[in-house]
Amino acid sequence: MKEEIRIEDVPVQELIEALAEKLKSVEAVKPPEWSKFVKTGAHKERPPVRPDWWYIRSAAVLRSVYKLGPIGVSKLRTKYGGSKNRGFAPERFYKGSGSIIRKVLQQLEKAGLIKQAQVGVHKGRILTKEGMTLLKEVVKELKK
């Protein structure tokens, strides 16, 4: 009997790291020129330290679309938001950068890994067959 490949069977961090490496070879997924200077949200104090952070975020968004799809920019902004240190004022939740998420979704869509769809009353982006194949490929490599 053939064993079913489940994405949930591998640790999330390892999956995202391996998926980011795969996405580096996808031509449609490239960090824009401004990505070197931006913060990932209003709640952050500094830009990301890792030079390949765009691919990490793209991989994380791809996994989120798989888990939560159909999903849109607004829900993903909430997912990637966090608490802002406001000095003496109490901390408050701020959403993540919408521009980054929008560009990542557009790039993944251009690469053919996700597409816009409507499932019942929910509309947003879902994984395509190519996206699912890529995810399963990475999981299979990690399981070895």
ZANULO-445266 format. One record per residue (C-alpha): residue in three letters; residue number from 0; y, z, x. Coordinates in Angstrom, 3 decimals. Each point is the difference from the previous one (the first is absolute). Layout:
<recs>
 code pos       c2       c3       c1
  ala NUM        Y        Z        X
...
</recs>
This chain:
<recs>
 code pos       c2       c3       c1
  met   0    0.000    0.000    0.000
  lys   1    3.430   -0.988    1.331
  glu   2    2.407    2.884    0.635
  glu   3    3.321   -0.184   -1.867
  ile   4    3.097   -0.034    2.218
  arg   5    2.465    2.639   -1.202
  ile   6    3.499    0.253    1.379
  glu   7    0.067    3.727   -0.803
  asp   8   -2.836    0.646    2.494
  val   9    2.214   -0.328    3.095
  pro  10    2.832    2.344    1.047
  val  11    3.383   -1.233   -1.267
  gln  12    1.767    0.237    3.379
  glu  13   -2.678   -2.058    1.765
  leu  14    0.004   -2.580   -2.800
  ile  15    3.790   -0.437    0.148
  glu  16    0.019   -0.252    3.814
  ala  17   -2.770   -2.636    0.006
  leu  18    1.587   -1.890   -2.906
  ala  19    3.358   -0.033    1.840
  glu  20   -1.715   -1.592    3.017
  lys  21   -1.454   -2.697   -2.286
  leu  22    3.397   -0.596   -1.643
  lys  23    1.555   -0.699    3.411
  ser  24   -1.995   -3.253    0.065
  val  25    1.212   -1.017   -3.498
  glu  26    2.920   -2.384    0.503
  ala  27    1.836    0.856   -3.238
  val  28    0.264    3.714    0.891
  lys  29    2.752    0.368    2.590
  pro  30    2.643    2.738    0.368
  pro  31    3.517   -1.272   -0.761
  glu  32    2.681    0.139    2.693
  trp  33    1.687    3.038   -1.598
  ser  34   -3.203    2.079   -0.023
  lys  35    0.769    1.386    3.487
  phe  36    3.064    1.867   -1.277
  val  37   -0.851    1.295   -3.497
  lys  38   -1.271    3.294   -1.325
  thr  39   -2.884   -0.122   -2.476
  gly  40    1.942    1.985   -2.603
  ala  41    3.078    2.105   -0.691
  his  42   -2.063    3.142    0.648
  lys  43   -0.694   -0.950    3.631
  glu  44    2.314    0.925    2.851
  arg  45   -1.103   -2.714    2.442
  pro  46   -1.683   -3.409    0.083
  pro  47   -3.779   -0.135    0.659
  val  48   -1.069    0.620    3.601
  arg  49   -2.978   -2.378    0.061
  pro  50    0.885   -3.602    0.843
  asp  51   -2.737   -1.327   -2.348
  trp  52    1.056    2.134   -3.009
  trp  53    0.545   -3.078   -2.196
  tyr  54   -3.715   -0.888    0.194
  ile  55   -1.012    3.622   -0.673
  arg  56    2.211    0.079   -3.119
  ser  57   -1.354   -3.421   -1.107
  ala  58   -3.577    1.249    0.348
  ala  59    0.823    3.199   -1.904
  val  60    1.677   -1.995   -2.791
  leu  61   -3.017   -2.345   -0.186
  arg  62   -2.299    3.020   -0.388
  ser  63    2.328    1.492   -2.633
  val  64   -0.063   -3.247   -1.981
  tyr  65   -3.808    0.124    0.133
  lys  66   -0.149    3.631   -1.166
  leu  67    2.864    0.066   -2.538
  gly  68    0.497   -3.662   -1.052
  pro  69    1.625   -1.425   -1.991
  ile  70    2.900    1.713    1.751
  gly  71    3.640   -0.886    0.602
  val  72    2.795    0.795    2.425
  ser  73    1.271    3.038   -1.924
  lys  74   -3.332    1.881    0.057
  leu  75   -0.494   -0.849    3.674
  arg  76    3.526    1.261    0.810
  thr  77   -0.970    3.321   -1.581
  lys  78   -3.292    0.053    1.950
  tyr  79    1.755   -0.565    3.346
  gly  80    2.913    2.375   -0.721
  gly  81    0.389    3.591    1.120
  ser  82    2.167    3.098    0.209
  lys  83    3.400   -0.276    1.653
  asn  84    1.366    2.817    2.125
  arg  85    3.521    0.519   -1.407
  gly  86    1.087    2.854    2.250
  phe  87    0.894    3.068   -2.048
  ala  88   -0.644   -1.798   -3.293
  pro  89   -3.551    0.130   -1.349
  glu  90   -2.325   -2.834    0.953
  arg  91   -0.217   -2.848   -2.487
  phe  92   -2.432   -2.891   -0.485
  tyr  93    1.254   -3.450    0.961
  lys  94   -1.852   -3.271   -0.530
  gly  95   -1.037   -2.198    2.934
  ser  96    1.729   -3.260    0.922
  gly  97   -0.361   -2.635   -2.717
  ser  98    0.985   -2.865    2.288
  ile  99   -2.841    0.705    2.449
  ile 100   -2.584    0.252   -2.780
  arg 101    1.327   -3.119   -1.737
  lys 102   -0.145   -2.064    3.219
  val 103   -3.506    1.304    0.817
  leu 104   -1.236   -0.901   -3.498
  gln 105    1.576   -3.473    0.271
  gln 106   -1.647   -0.569    3.377
  leu 107   -3.420    1.154   -1.228
  glu 108    0.424   -2.255   -3.041
  lys 109    0.920   -2.960    2.232
  ala 110   -3.121    0.711    2.081
  gly 111   -2.072   -0.183   -3.205
  leu 112   -1.271    3.589    0.215
  ile 113    1.691    1.222   -3.204
  lys 114    1.393   -1.639   -3.138
  gln 115    2.123    0.906   -2.996
  ala 116   -1.971    0.713   -3.155
  gln 117    0.079    1.820   -3.307
  val 118   -2.884    2.233   -1.071
  gly 119    0.607    1.156   -3.559
  val 120    3.489    1.491   -0.084
  his 121    0.078    0.563    3.785
  lys 122    1.463   -2.708    2.156
  gly 123    0.348   -0.101    3.758
  arg 124   -1.939   -1.152    3.002
  ile 125   -3.769    0.029    0.343
  leu 126   -2.413   -1.022    2.765
  thr 127   -1.296   -3.580    0.143
  lys 128   -3.514   -0.985    1.078
  glu 129    1.315   -0.682    3.529
  gly 130    1.576    3.465    0.148
  met 131   -3.211    1.643   -1.168
  thr 132   -2.000   -2.001    2.566
  leu 133    2.354    1.134    2.784
  leu 134   -0.293    3.652   -1.060
  lys 135   -3.816   -0.153   -0.185
  glu 136   -0.136   -1.762    3.374
  val 137    1.973    2.824    1.621
  val 138   -2.148    2.662   -1.709
  lys 139   -3.190   -1.726    1.192
  glu 140    1.310   -0.028    3.590
  leu 141    0.941    3.694   -0.194
  lys 142   -3.421    1.000   -1.369
  lys 143   -1.822   -1.476    3.014
</recs>
